[in-house]
Amino acid sequence: MSQNNIGSTGIENEFDKVLDELVKIEDLEPHLKTSLESLLKESKEAVVKGDIEAQSDSKSKMKGFLMAAGSNATKIFHLLGTSASIASYFGVNV
């Protein structure tokens, strides 16, 4: 995972776009969808506040989440890849 720390307010809109796209995904298990939504919101808040430690923590949590997502990881990678900024933030190569 990339450890780039992004403090730009422009990425806020990218998080919102990804969250909007998450709502549209119908074939993702509900508990994964809820957890991913929470993690994305936590990450967005860390970026907005410019909290480097919280950003690092959210990236670590995403890595663990993706590892535990099993067969759903591909759908999640695709979702995160819809935004180059978000993909870069989490170090996701789609």
Secondary structure as UniProt FT lines:
FT   HELIX           10..24
FT   HELIX           30..49
FT   HELIX           52..68
FT   HELIX           70..72
FT   HELIX           73..80
FT   TURN            81..82
FT   HELIX           84..90
//
